[in-house]
Amino acid sequence: MKKIFFHYISYIAVIYLLSLAIPTVSVYSSASLLLVGFVLLIVNLLLKPLLLLITLPLNLLTLGLFNFVINAWTIMIADHFVTGITMGGFLNSLLAAFLISLLKNLLEDKK
């Protein structure tokens, strides 16, 4: 449960920071920011394993770098379902995917 909450907070934090730094990423309300974090969490829990399975050969060919593209797709899917947020395209979603993975790796408890 703690890990899922950490993912949720990291999604919200990165999207909020991107909205401050990049003019094409817009968050219109705090409720939409919380909702997009929840939708992104659900999409990553349900749809991402299927996407990873479908794109496994391409992921192996790129030595795992295609994971960023899959993460960008999940961000774009969440952006599509939440009306109060605009990511501004694939490149911004790819940047968000990179920053989310970077934040998770920096804050993760190493065992």
C-alpha positions as CSV (number, residue, x, y, z in Angstrom):
1,M,0.0,0.0,0.0
2,K,2.9,2.3,0.8
3,K,4.5,1.7,-2.6
4,I,1.2,2.5,-4.4
5,F,0.9,5.7,-2.5
6,F,4.5,6.6,-3.3
7,H,3.8,6.1,-7.0
8,Y,0.7,8.3,-6.8
9,I,2.6,11.1,-5.1
10,S,5.4,10.9,-7.6
11,Y,3.0,11.1,-10.5
12,I,1.3,14.2,-9.0
13,A,4.6,15.8,-8.2
14,V,6.2,15.4,-11.6
15,I,3.1,16.6,-13.5
16,Y,2.8,19.6,-11.2
17,L,6.5,20.5,-11.6
18,L,6.2,20.1,-15.4
19,S,3.2,22.4,-15.4
20,L,5.4,25.0,-13.7
21,A,8.4,24.5,-16.0
22,I,6.8,23.9,-19.5
23,P,4.2,26.3,-20.9
24,T,2.5,23.6,-23.0
25,V,1.7,21.4,-19.9
26,S,-1.3,22.9,-18.2
27,V,-3.1,21.9,-15.0
28,Y,-6.3,23.8,-14.6
29,S,-7.2,22.8,-11.0
30,S,-5.8,20.8,-8.1
31,A,-8.7,18.4,-8.4
32,S,-7.7,17.5,-11.9
33,L,-4.1,17.1,-10.8
34,L,-5.2,14.6,-8.1
35,L,-7.5,12.9,-10.6
36,V,-4.8,12.5,-13.3
37,G,-2.5,11.0,-10.6
38,F,-5.2,8.4,-9.8
39,V,-6.0,7.7,-13.4
40,L,-2.3,7.3,-14.2
41,L,-2.0,4.9,-11.3
42,I,-4.9,2.8,-12.5
43,V,-3.6,2.8,-16.1
44,N,-0.2,1.8,-14.9
45,L,-1.6,-1.0,-12.8
46,L,-4.0,-2.4,-15.4
47,L,-2.8,-1.5,-18.9
48,K,0.9,-1.2,-18.6
49,P,1.6,-4.9,-18.1
50,L,-0.3,-5.7,-21.3
51,L,1.6,-3.0,-23.2
52,L,4.9,-4.4,-21.9
53,L,4.0,-7.9,-23.0
54,I,2.9,-6.7,-26.5
55,T,6.1,-4.7,-27.0
56,L,8.5,-7.1,-25.4
57,P,10.5,-7.8,-28.6
58,L,11.0,-4.1,-29.2
59,N,11.9,-3.6,-25.6
60,L,14.5,-6.3,-25.8
61,L,15.9,-4.8,-29.0
62,T,16.3,-1.4,-27.4
63,L,17.7,-2.8,-24.1
64,G,14.7,-1.5,-22.1
65,L,14.7,2.1,-23.4
66,F,11.3,1.5,-25.0
67,N,9.9,1.5,-21.5
68,F,10.0,5.3,-21.6
69,V,7.8,5.2,-24.7
70,I,5.3,2.9,-23.0
71,N,5.3,5.2,-19.9
72,A,4.7,8.2,-22.2
73,W,1.8,6.3,-23.8
74,T,0.2,5.7,-20.4
75,I,0.6,9.4,-19.5
76,M,-1.1,10.3,-22.8
77,I,-3.9,7.8,-22.0
78,A,-4.4,9.4,-18.6
79,D,-4.3,12.8,-20.2
80,H,-7.1,11.8,-22.6
81,F,-9.4,10.7,-19.8
82,V,-8.9,13.8,-17.5
83,T,-10.3,17.0,-18.9
84,G,-8.6,19.5,-16.5
85,I,-5.1,18.8,-17.7
86,T,-3.2,19.1,-21.0
87,M,0.2,17.5,-21.5
88,G,0.9,19.1,-24.8
89,G,1.9,16.1,-26.9
90,F,4.2,13.1,-27.0
91,L,7.5,14.8,-26.2
92,N,6.1,16.3,-23.0
93,S,4.7,13.0,-22.0
94,L,8.1,11.4,-22.7
95,L,9.8,14.0,-20.6
96,A,7.3,13.3,-17.8
97,A,7.9,9.6,-18.1
98,F,11.7,10.2,-17.8
99,L,11.3,12.5,-14.8
100,I,8.9,10.1,-13.0
101,S,11.3,7.2,-13.3
102,L,14.2,9.5,-12.2
103,L,12.2,10.6,-9.2
104,K,11.3,7.1,-8.2
105,N,14.9,5.9,-8.5
106,L,16.2,8.8,-6.4
107,L,13.7,8.5,-3.6
108,E,13.4,4.7,-3.6
109,D,14.7,3.0,-0.5
110,K,17.7,1.0,-1.5
111,K,17.9,-2.3,0.2
